[in-house]
Amino acid sequence: MAELSVGIDFGTSNTAVALAPPSHGAKSQVVEIDPGAEDARLLRSVLFFPDDSPDLLFGAPAISRYLAEGGGRLLLSIKTFLPSPLFKRTQIRRESWSLEALVGSLLAHLRQRIEQRAGARVGRLVLGRPALFSLDPAADALAQGRLARAALEAGFPEPEFAIEPFAAAIDFEATLSRDSLVLVADFGAGTSDFTLMRLGPGRRGAPDRRQDVLASYGVYVGGDRFDSAIVEHRLLPLFGEGSTYMGLTTRQKIPAWITRKLLAWHELSLLRERSTMAFLQRVLESSDAEAAVQSLMTLASENLGFHLYRTVEAAKRQLSAEPEATVSFHQAGIEIEETITSAQFDAWTAPLRQQLSTAVDEVLARAGGPTPDAVFLTGGTSRVPSVRKLFADRFGEARICETDALTSVVAGLGRIAGLAAGPTGL
């Protein structure tokens, strides 16, 4: 049976697959892996375990079933747990699941789709990984080891790894007509990664590119935190932040840890614990913001966090093209219609951009302080105007380059998978 060489970008929000190009100089083929999705090339990195059946669903079908049923167990952003030694196992439908098994089930779903579509088995796999899963070397090694074990559990061969911005750079290199020093900025949902490397026709196709990489660095600032900034600065008061209730002898503010669970939608489920809901019920009885506390309780009890964040993300995307956007959410008696201007969004996300800027300082310092000839931006957050402006102001508009923001990493992984020697360690 013929064998395939494949690149997989397992992301916090989306996962994508590319087949190695059929010949040197050709493009890798980004495969359509989720026909029900808005972009069939992107599978949302989502797992859904319905309550009423043994099914396990992924991507668009998982989200559709979850939205239709409301119950069950929906898992998102599982990539973010890879470096955490605290996450060992979780109980789902009376069965204990390791993190490797959860990730592996999604990867197995992809392998089956790829092999059925191509009529061949996967003989080589190159997996993307962030520049840093963690600043702690032990946690970083733990994360990569877990991802490797998940791939093996899914039936793949022993995977090779390539840093995600390096992979994006390899795809971008095909557009260059001369050798250049390029800063690659890859903005994911959970992390942003930066690599400074030499690219160009004089280096293209070399089997080992490690000597071309001058420095890499990453930071835990991604698209999810830009979403959370909207929730923090505009929506939290609508769910009781800053409100008071009658304690034993005096009025007290609602605990911040409760309302700030909204800053990560998947943590809202923690508020559904019986003791927390009983406490919120007592708060409600003497609250000076009764409607807001009731909205918080409803959001948690009805498991509406994912729905809320979908509207927030839609508003963020709208702000990439328009001067204002509206977070419009009307479910289960919760009525939100909040307009946000791009100026407000820019002010709220200024600390995040500062962290990005500091990460760029770090990667350039590690390389000895050179000025790049070009700056290649990729990933969803590269579309945020204030993020793009950060790089244009610093390096000059003429140096800014962009291709397909959502698939350049996986296209590069596919190219790497087609090389004669692997990129292990990059």
C-alpha positions as CSV (number, residue, x, y, z in Angstrom):
1,M,0.0,0.0,0.0
2,A,1.3,3.5,-0.9
3,E,2.4,5.7,1.9
4,L,1.6,9.4,2.6
5,S,3.8,12.1,4.1
6,V,1.6,14.4,6.1
7,G,1.8,17.6,8.2
8,I,-0.7,18.3,10.9
9,D,-1.1,21.6,12.7
10,F,-3.0,20.6,15.9
11,G,-4.1,24.0,17.2
12,T,-5.8,25.4,20.2
13,S,-8.8,26.4,18.1
14,N,-8.4,24.7,14.8
15,T,-6.6,21.7,13.4
16,A,-5.5,21.4,9.7
17,V,-3.8,18.7,7.6
18,A,-1.5,19.0,4.5
19,L,-0.1,16.4,2.2
20,A,3.5,16.7,1.1
21,P,3.8,18.2,-2.4
22,P,4.0,15.8,-5.3
23,S,7.3,17.3,-6.5
24,H,9.9,19.8,-5.4
25,G,8.7,23.3,-5.9
26,A,5.0,22.3,-5.9
27,K,2.6,23.4,-3.2
28,S,1.5,21.1,-0.4
29,Q,-2.2,20.1,-0.5
30,V,-4.2,21.4,2.4
31,V,-6.9,18.8,2.8
32,E,-10.6,19.4,3.4
33,I,-11.2,17.5,6.6
34,D,-14.5,19.0,8.0
35,P,-17.2,19.3,5.2
36,G,-19.6,20.8,7.7
37,A,-17.4,23.7,8.7
38,E,-17.4,27.2,7.3
39,D,-13.9,26.5,6.0
40,A,-13.7,22.8,5.3
41,R,-9.9,22.9,5.6
42,L,-10.2,23.7,9.3
43,L,-11.4,21.2,11.9
44,R,-12.3,22.9,15.1
45,S,-10.2,21.2,17.9
46,V,-13.4,20.2,19.7
47,L,-14.6,17.0,21.2
48,F,-18.2,16.4,22.2
49,F,-19.4,13.5,24.3
50,P,-23.3,13.4,24.2
51,D,-25.1,12.3,27.4
52,D,-27.5,10.0,25.6
53,S,-25.2,8.0,23.3
54,P,-21.7,6.5,23.1
55,D,-20.8,8.8,20.3
56,L,-17.7,10.9,20.2
57,L,-17.9,13.8,17.7
58,F,-15.3,16.3,16.5
59,G,-15.3,19.7,14.7
60,A,-18.5,21.1,13.2
61,P,-20.6,18.0,14.0
62,A,-19.5,18.3,17.6
63,I,-20.5,21.9,17.9
64,S,-23.8,21.4,16.1
65,R,-24.8,18.5,18.4
66,Y,-23.7,20.4,21.5
67,L,-25.7,23.5,20.5
68,A,-28.8,21.4,19.7
69,E,-28.7,19.3,22.9
70,G,-27.1,21.6,25.5
71,G,-26.0,18.7,27.7
72,G,-23.1,16.4,27.4
73,R,-19.4,17.2,27.7
74,L,-17.8,19.6,25.3
75,L,-14.0,19.9,25.3
76,L,-12.1,22.8,23.7
77,S,-8.6,24.2,23.9
78,I,-7.2,20.8,25.1
79,K,-3.9,21.7,23.6
80,T,-3.4,24.3,26.4
81,F,-3.3,21.4,28.9
82,L,-0.4,19.5,27.3
83,P,2.3,21.2,29.5
84,S,0.3,20.9,32.7
85,P,1.4,18.1,35.1
86,L,-1.8,18.7,37.0
87,F,-4.0,17.4,34.2
88,K,-3.6,13.6,34.3
89,R,-7.1,12.1,33.8
90,T,-10.7,13.2,33.6
91,Q,-13.9,11.3,34.1
92,I,-16.3,11.3,31.1
93,R,-19.4,9.1,31.0
94,R,-18.0,7.0,33.9
95,E,-14.8,6.3,31.9
96,S,-11.4,7.7,32.8
97,W,-9.6,9.5,30.0
98,S,-6.0,10.6,29.8
99,L,-5.1,13.8,28.0
100,E,-3.1,11.7,25.4
101,A,-6.3,9.6,24.8
102,L,-8.4,12.7,24.2
103,V,-5.9,14.2,21.8
104,G,-5.3,10.8,20.2
105,S,-9.0,10.3,19.5
106,L,-9.1,13.6,17.5
107,L,-5.9,12.6,15.7
108,A,-7.2,9.1,15.0
109,H,-10.3,10.8,13.4
110,L,-8.0,12.7,11.1
111,R,-5.9,9.7,10.2
112,Q,-9.0,7.8,9.2
113,R,-10.2,10.7,7.0
114,I,-6.8,11.2,5.4
115,E,-6.2,7.5,4.6
116,Q,-9.8,6.9,3.4
117,R,-9.6,9.9,1.1
118,A,-6.2,9.1,-0.3
119,G,-6.4,5.3,-0.4
120,A,-3.0,5.2,1.3
121,R,-1.6,5.0,4.8
122,V,0.4,7.7,6.5
123,G,4.0,6.7,6.6
124,R,5.5,9.9,7.8
125,L,4.1,12.6,10.1
126,V,5.4,16.0,10.9
127,L,3.5,17.7,13.8
128,G,3.6,21.4,14.5
129,R,4.4,22.7,18.0
130,P,4.7,26.2,19.5
131,A,8.2,27.7,20.0
132,L,7.5,27.2,23.7
133,F,4.7,25.0,25.2
134,S,6.0,26.4,28.5
135,L,8.9,28.5,29.9
136,D,9.7,25.5,32.1
137,P,11.9,23.1,30.1
138,A,10.4,20.1,32.0
139,A,6.8,21.2,31.2
140,D,7.8,21.9,27.6
141,A,9.2,18.4,27.2
142,L,6.1,16.9,28.9
143,A,3.9,18.6,26.3
144,Q,5.8,17.4,23.3
145,G,6.0,13.9,24.8
146,R,2.3,13.8,25.3
147,L,1.6,15.0,21.8
148,A,3.9,12.3,20.4
149,R,2.2,9.6,22.5
150,A,-1.2,10.8,21.3
151,A,-0.1,10.5,17.7
152,L,1.1,7.0,18.3
153,E,-2.2,6.1,20.1
154,A,-4.0,7.4,17.0
155,G,-2.1,4.9,14.8
156,F,0.4,7.3,13.3
157,P,4.1,6.5,12.9
158,E,6.6,8.1,15.3
159,P,6.0,11.9,14.7
160,E,8.7,14.4,13.9
161,F,8.2,18.0,15.2
162,A,8.6,21.4,13.6
163,I,8.2,24.8,15.3
164,E,5.0,26.4,14.0
165,P,6.5,29.7,12.9
166,F,9.3,27.8,11.2
167,A,6.7,25.8,9.3
168,A,5.0,29.0,8.2
169,A,8.3,30.4,7.1
170,I,9.0,27.4,4.9
171,D,5.6,28.0,3.2
172,F,6.3,31.7,2.8
173,E,9.8,31.1,1.4
174,A,8.2,29.9,-1.8
175,T,7.2,33.5,-2.5
176,L,10.7,35.0,-2.1
177,S,12.8,35.9,-5.1
178,R,16.0,36.6,-3.1
179,D,17.5,35.4,0.1
180,S,16.3,37.4,3.1
181,L,16.4,37.6,6.9
182,V,12.7,37.1,8.0
183,L,10.9,37.6,11.3
184,V,8.0,35.2,11.3
185,A,5.1,36.0,13.7
186,D,2.6,33.2,14.1
187,F,-0.5,34.2,16.1
188,G,-2.5,31.2,17.5
189,A,-5.5,31.1,19.7
190,G,-3.4,30.3,22.8
191,T,0.1,31.4,22.0
192,S,2.0,33.7,19.7
193,D,5.4,32.5,18.4
194,F,8.2,34.3,16.7
195,T,11.2,33.0,14.7
196,L,14.0,34.8,13.0
197,M,15.5,32.9,10.2
198,R,17.2,33.1,6.8
199,L,14.9,32.3,3.9
200,G,15.1,32.4,0.1
201,P,15.7,30.5,-3.1
202,G,19.3,29.9,-2.2
203,R,18.2,27.8,0.8
204,R,14.9,26.4,-0.4
205,G,14.6,22.6,-0.4
206,A,17.6,22.0,1.8
207,P,16.9,18.9,3.9
208,D,18.2,20.4,7.2
209,R,17.4,24.0,7.9
210,R,18.4,24.2,11.6
211,Q,21.4,26.4,10.8
212,D,19.1,29.0,9.2
213,V,17.1,29.6,12.4
214,L,18.7,32.4,14.4
215,A,16.3,32.4,17.3
216,S,12.7,31.5,18.4
217,Y,10.5,32.6,21.3
218,G,6.9,32.4,22.3
219,V,4.4,34.0,24.7
220,Y,1.0,33.0,26.0
221,V,-0.9,35.7,24.2
222,G,-3.3,34.6,21.5
223,G,-6.7,35.2,20.0
224,D,-8.5,33.8,23.1
225,R,-7.1,36.6,25.3
226,F,-8.3,39.2,22.8
227,D,-11.7,37.7,23.1
228,S,-11.4,37.8,26.9
229,A,-10.5,41.5,26.9
230,I,-14.0,42.3,25.4
231,V,-15.6,40.2,28.1
232,E,-13.5,41.7,30.9
233,H,-14.0,45.4,30.0
234,R,-17.5,45.4,28.6
235,L,-19.5,42.3,29.8
236,L,-18.5,41.4,33.4
237,P,-20.7,44.1,35.0
238,L,-23.6,42.6,33.1
239,F,-23.0,39.4,35.1
240,G,-22.6,41.0,38.5
241,E,-19.0,42.1,38.8
242,G,-18.7,44.9,41.4
243,S,-22.2,44.3,42.7
244,T,-22.8,43.8,46.5
245,Y,-24.9,41.5,48.6
246,M,-25.7,41.3,52.3
247,G,-23.1,39.3,54.3
248,L,-23.5,38.3,57.9
249,T,-23.3,41.9,59.2
250,T,-22.3,44.2,56.3
251,R,-22.7,44.4,52.5
252,Q,-19.9,42.7,50.6
253,K,-18.8,42.6,47.0
254,I,-19.5,39.5,45.0
255,P,-16.2,37.5,45.0
256,A,-14.1,38.4,42.0
257,W,-13.1,34.8,41.4
258,I,-16.7,34.0,40.6
259,T,-17.3,36.7,37.9
260,R,-13.9,36.3,36.4
261,K,-14.6,32.7,35.5
262,L,-16.3,34.3,32.5
263,L,-12.8,35.2,31.2
264,A,-12.4,31.6,30.0
265,W,-15.8,30.3,28.9
266,H,-14.9,26.6,29.6
267,E,-14.3,27.5,33.3
268,L,-17.9,28.6,33.6
269,S,-18.9,25.0,34.1
270,L,-17.1,25.2,37.5
271,L,-19.8,27.6,38.7
272,R,-22.4,24.8,38.3
273,E,-21.1,23.1,41.3
274,R,-23.9,22.7,43.9
275,S,-22.1,24.7,46.6
276,T,-21.3,27.6,44.3
277,M,-24.9,27.8,42.9
278,A,-26.3,27.7,46.4
279,F,-24.0,30.6,47.3
280,L,-25.1,32.6,44.3
281,Q,-28.7,32.0,45.2
282,R,-28.0,33.6,48.6
283,V,-26.2,36.5,46.9
284,L,-29.2,36.9,44.6
285,E,-31.6,37.4,47.5
286,S,-29.9,40.6,48.7
287,S,-28.1,41.7,45.6
288,D,-28.1,45.3,44.4
289,A,-27.7,44.0,40.8
290,E,-30.3,41.2,40.9
291,A,-30.8,41.0,37.1
292,A,-27.0,40.7,36.5
293,V,-26.5,38.0,39.1
294,Q,-29.5,36.1,37.7
295,S,-27.9,36.3,34.3
296,L,-24.7,34.9,35.7
297,M,-26.6,32.0,37.3
298,T,-28.5,31.3,34.1
299,L,-25.3,31.5,32.0
300,A,-23.7,28.9,34.2
301,S,-26.7,26.6,34.8
302,E,-27.7,26.6,31.1
303,N,-24.2,26.0,30.0
304,L,-24.2,29.1,27.7
305,G,-20.6,30.1,27.9
306,F,-19.7,28.7,24.5
307,H,-22.6,30.6,22.9
308,L,-21.6,33.8,24.5
309,Y,-18.0,33.6,23.3
310,R,-19.2,32.9,19.8
311,T,-20.8,36.3,19.7
312,V,-17.8,37.9,21.3
313,E,-15.5,36.3,18.7
314,A,-17.8,37.5,15.9
315,A,-17.6,41.0,17.2
316,K,-13.8,40.8,17.4
317,R,-13.7,39.7,13.7
318,Q,-16.1,42.6,12.8
319,L,-13.7,45.1,14.4
320,S,-10.9,43.9,12.1
321,A,-12.8,45.5,9.2
322,E,-15.2,48.1,10.8
323,P,-14.9,50.9,13.3
324,E,-17.5,49.4,15.7
325,A,-19.2,46.1,16.4
326,T,-22.0,44.8,18.5
327,V,-22.0,41.9,21.0
328,S,-25.6,40.7,20.5
329,F,-26.6,37.8,22.8
330,H,-30.2,37.0,23.6
331,Q,-30.8,33.6,25.2
332,A,-32.6,32.1,28.2
333,G,-33.7,35.6,29.4
334,I,-30.1,37.1,29.1
335,E,-30.4,40.2,27.0
336,I,-27.1,41.8,25.8
337,E,-26.7,44.4,23.1
338,E,-23.4,46.1,23.6
339,T,-21.6,48.2,21.0
340,I,-17.8,48.3,21.0
341,T,-15.6,50.7,19.1
342,S,-12.2,49.8,17.6
343,A,-10.7,52.6,19.8
344,Q,-12.0,50.9,22.9
345,F,-10.9,47.5,21.8
346,D,-7.4,48.8,21.1
347,A,-7.2,50.4,24.5
348,W,-8.3,47.2,26.2
349,T,-5.8,45.0,24.3
350,A,-2.8,47.4,24.7
351,P,-1.3,45.3,27.5
352,L,-1.5,42.2,25.2
353,R,0.2,44.0,22.4
354,Q,2.9,45.1,24.8
355,Q,3.6,41.5,25.7
356,L,3.8,40.7,21.9
357,S,6.3,43.6,21.5
358,T,8.4,42.3,24.4
359,A,8.5,38.8,22.9
360,V,9.8,40.4,19.6
361,D,12.5,42.2,21.6
362,E,13.5,38.8,23.1
363,V,13.8,36.9,19.9
364,L,15.8,39.7,18.2
365,A,18.0,40.0,21.3
366,R,18.7,36.2,21.2
367,A,19.7,36.6,17.5
368,G,22.1,39.5,18.4
369,G,19.8,42.4,17.4
370,P,19.6,42.3,13.6
371,T,17.0,44.1,11.6
372,P,14.9,41.7,9.5
373,D,14.5,42.3,5.8
374,A,10.9,41.2,6.0
375,V,8.2,40.5,8.6
376,F,5.8,37.7,7.8
377,L,2.5,37.7,9.8
378,T,0.3,34.7,10.0
379,G,-2.5,33.4,12.2
380,G,-6.0,34.8,12.9
381,T,-4.8,37.6,15.3
382,S,-2.6,39.0,12.6
383,R,-5.8,40.4,11.1
384,V,-6.4,42.6,14.1
385,P,-5.5,46.1,12.8
386,S,-3.8,47.2,16.0
387,V,-1.6,44.1,16.0
388,R,-0.6,44.6,12.4
389,K,0.1,48.3,13.1
390,L,2.4,47.3,15.9
391,F,4.7,45.6,13.4
392,A,4.2,48.1,10.6
393,D,5.2,51.0,13.0
394,R,8.2,49.2,14.2
395,F,9.6,47.7,11.0
396,G,8.0,49.7,8.3
397,E,4.9,48.9,6.2
398,A,7.1,47.9,3.2
399,R,8.5,45.0,5.2
400,I,5.2,43.5,6.2
401,C,4.2,40.3,4.3
402,E,1.1,38.1,4.6
403,T,-0.3,35.0,2.9
404,D,-3.2,32.7,4.0
405,A,-3.3,33.5,7.7
406,L,-5.1,30.3,8.6
407,T,-3.2,27.6,6.6
408,S,0.4,28.8,6.2
409,V,1.6,26.8,9.1
410,V,0.1,23.5,8.0
411,A,1.1,24.2,4.4
412,G,4.7,24.5,5.6
413,L,4.4,21.3,7.7
414,G,3.3,19.5,4.5
415,R,6.4,20.9,2.7
416,I,8.7,19.8,5.5
417,A,7.1,16.3,5.4
418,G,8.1,16.1,1.8
419,L,11.8,16.7,2.5
420,A,14.2,13.9,2.4
421,A,15.4,14.4,6.0
422,G,13.3,15.4,9.0
423,P,13.3,18.7,11.0
424,T,13.5,17.1,14.4
425,G,14.4,19.7,16.9
426,L,13.2,22.7,14.9
